[in-house]
Amino acid sequence: MSLLITKRCINCDMCEPECPNQAISMGEVFYQIDTDRCTQCIGHYETPTCQQVCPIAGTIISDPLHQESEEQLWDKFVQLHHADKI
């Protein structure tokens, strides 16, 4: 499943540069995550780095509207990073 940045975001700029998939960008009010690019860091790290660096606990959560299995996240990782090699 993709992750979601909630309205608790304080726009501290910590998460955006940490995302290996370039899924995080500034929205109209606070940062947002592109569900088409978020793999919860599968293929890169053991845990989502955005959650690790966020100073406000509970700000970045699983997106209930974008549920994906671990296999789907792996497929997305391959598409994002290895499509040109397939």
C-alpha positions as CSV (number, residue, x, y, z in Angstrom):
1,M,0.0,0.0,0.0
2,S,1.1,3.5,-0.6
3,L,1.8,5.9,2.2
4,L,-0.1,9.1,3.0
5,I,1.1,12.3,4.6
6,T,-1.6,13.6,6.9
7,K,-2.5,17.2,7.8
8,R,-0.2,16.9,10.8
9,C,2.7,17.6,8.4
10,I,4.7,20.7,9.4
11,N,6.5,21.0,6.1
12,C,9.9,20.5,7.7
13,D,11.4,19.3,4.4
14,M,12.8,16.1,5.9
15,C,10.9,13.5,3.9
16,E,11.1,14.7,0.3
17,P,14.9,14.3,-0.2
18,E,14.9,10.9,1.5
19,C,12.4,9.2,-0.9
20,P,14.3,6.9,-3.3
21,N,11.3,6.9,-5.7
22,Q,10.8,10.6,-5.9
23,A,7.3,10.1,-4.7
24,I,7.1,13.0,-2.3
25,S,6.5,16.6,-3.4
26,M,5.0,19.8,-2.0
27,G,1.2,19.9,-2.3
28,E,-1.0,23.0,-2.0
29,V,-0.7,23.0,1.8
30,F,1.7,20.3,2.8
31,Y,3.8,17.5,1.4
32,Q,2.0,14.7,-0.6
33,I,2.9,11.3,-1.8
34,D,2.4,10.1,-5.4
35,T,0.7,6.7,-5.0
36,D,2.0,5.6,-8.4
37,R,5.6,6.0,-7.2
38,C,5.4,5.0,-3.5
39,T,6.7,1.4,-2.8
40,Q,7.1,2.0,1.0
41,C,10.8,1.8,0.2
42,I,10.6,-1.9,-0.9
43,G,13.6,-2.6,-3.0
44,H,15.6,0.1,-1.2
45,Y,15.3,-0.1,2.6
46,E,13.7,-2.3,5.2
47,T,11.3,0.5,6.4
48,P,10.0,3.6,4.8
49,T,12.6,6.3,5.2
50,C,10.0,9.1,5.2
51,Q,8.4,7.6,8.3
52,Q,11.9,7.3,9.9
53,V,12.9,10.9,9.4
54,C,9.5,12.6,10.1
55,P,9.8,14.4,13.4
56,I,6.0,14.2,14.1
57,A,5.0,10.6,14.9
58,G,1.9,9.4,13.1
59,T,2.1,11.9,10.3
60,I,2.9,9.5,7.5
61,I,0.5,6.5,7.5
62,S,-0.7,3.7,5.3
63,D,-3.1,5.1,2.7
64,P,-6.4,3.4,3.2
65,L,-7.5,4.3,-0.3
66,H,-4.4,2.6,-1.9
67,Q,-4.0,-0.9,-0.5
68,E,-1.3,-2.9,-2.2
69,S,0.3,-6.2,-1.4
70,E,4.1,-6.6,-0.9
71,E,4.2,-8.3,-4.3
72,Q,2.5,-5.4,-5.9
73,L,4.9,-3.0,-4.3
74,W,7.9,-5.1,-5.6
75,D,6.3,-5.0,-9.1
76,K,6.1,-1.2,-8.8
77,F,9.7,-1.0,-7.7
78,V,10.8,-3.1,-10.8
79,Q,8.7,-0.9,-13.1
80,L,10.2,2.3,-11.7
81,H,13.8,1.3,-11.6
82,H,14.3,-1.5,-14.0
83,A,11.8,-0.9,-16.8
84,D,14.6,0.2,-19.2
85,K,16.6,-3.1,-18.5
86,I,13.7,-5.5,-19.2
